[in-house]
Amino acid sequence: MSPDPHGELPVDPDTRPLHFRGHALLWVFAGGLLGTGARYWAEEAFPASEGHWPWATFAVNVIGAFVLGVLLELLARLGRDEGWRQRVRLFGGTGICGALTTYSAFALEVAELSRASAVLTAMAYALVSVVAGIGAAWCGIACASAVDGRRGAGA
């Protein structure tokens, strides 16, 4: 076995992958409760009508992509993925944003729009959702970069 080429890095005594560690799962679960609750509220407040654009799912997916972009960019700029930054990522990124956004509902709604003979709406919904999600994530990263850049310039 060759010596560790990164001896300057701290050694975590728990060698199990992160997804097998109880504390990590609890952070994701706690965030997931909040994200699921928010998504449930959105779907109840703005239910989709057969053959029409599913606005609630579209909104939570785009908002979730933006928030995830902001969160991960800020955390990356603050330092290594360990300690409180890792817990925030697990809680907010994987937990809240992971439960808030929903690919399964998106895919089901595309299929239901097609079944309701709203094929053009289904195709537009699929395309606009993906493009808007990527754009929202990019905007989130850009916003976080700008905020961090101004903070560094003012220091």
N, C-alpha and C positions, 0 to 999 in steps of 0.2 A: 504494500500500500504506500503510495507516494505521500509526502508531507502536504498539509493543507496549503494551497497557494494563496489563501486569503486569511492568513493568521491575524490580520488587523481587525477582522470582523468578530463580533461577539458570538459565543457558542451558546446555542439554546440547549439546555439539558434534556428537553423533551424532543426526541428525534422523530416522533410520529408526524405524519403529514398534518397540516393545519386542520383539514376537514375531519380528522379523527380525534381532535382535542375537544373535550367537553366544554371548556370556556368559550371556544370559538363558536361552537354550535349554539350556545345560549345567546351570544350576541346576535347571531343571524336570526334566531327564533324571535327574540325580542323586537328586532327591527321589522321582521316579517309580519308580526302582529299589527304594527302600525301601518305598514304598506298595504296589507290586505284590507284593513279597515277603511283606509282612504279609497282604495279601488272599489270596494263594495259600496261606499257612499256615493261615489261618482256614477256607478252603474245604476243605482237606485234613483238618484236625482235626475239623471238624463238617460232614461232607458232607450234602447235602439228600437226603431220601428221596422217592421219587415220591409225590405227593399230600399231602406234609406241608410245614409251614412251613419255609422255607429260612433257618434261624437265622443262619448265617454271613454271608450277604449282608445280612440285616437288621441284624445287629450292626455290621458294618464301615460300613454307610451311616449309621447313627445316630451311632456313635462319630466318624466322619469329619466329620459335620455339626457336632457339638459342638466338636471340636478346631478346625475352621475358624472357627467363631464366636469362640472364645477368641482364636485367633491373630490374626485380622483386627481384632478390637476392640482388643487390646493394641497391635498395630502402629499402628493409627489414632491411639490415644491418645499414642503415643510420638513422632509427628511425621509429616512428609511421606513419601510413598512414593518414597524415593530412597536410594541408598547401601546400607548393611547391612540396613535395613528392607525395601527392595525385594528384596534377595537372599533374605532370610528368607521373605518372602511367596512368591516364586517357588519356592523349595526346599520349604518346608513346606506352603503353601496349594495352589498349583497342582500341585507335584510329588507330595509325599507324600499329601495329602488327595485330590487329583484321581485318583491311581492307586489309592488304597485304596478309595474309594467307587466304585460301579459302577452306573450306570443301565442299561447294556445287560444285565447279568446279572439285575437286578431285573425288567426288562421280559420277558426270556426266562422267568424263573421264574414270573411271573404267567401267561404263555401256557401253560407246561408244567403248572401247577396246573389250569388250565381244561381242558386236553386230558386230564388224568388224572381228569376228572369231579369235581374238588375246587373247583367254581366259588365256593362261599361262602368257602372258604379263600383262593382267589385274590383275591376282592374285598376280604376283610378284610386280607390281606397288602398289597395296593396302598394301601388307605386308611390303615392303621396306619403303614406305612412313610413315607408322605408327611407325615402329621401328626406322627409321632415325629421325623422329620428336621427339620421346621420347629421343633418344640419344642426339640430338642437344640441347634440353631443359636441359638435365642433364649436358652436356658439358658447356652450358652457365652458369648454376648455379655454377659448379665447377670452371670455369674461374673467375667468379665474386668473389667467395670465396677466391681463391688464390690471387687475386689482393688486396682484402680487408685485407687478412691475412698478406701480405707483407707490406701493408701500416701501419697496426697496429704494426708490428714488428720493423719497421723503426722509429716509433714515439717515 
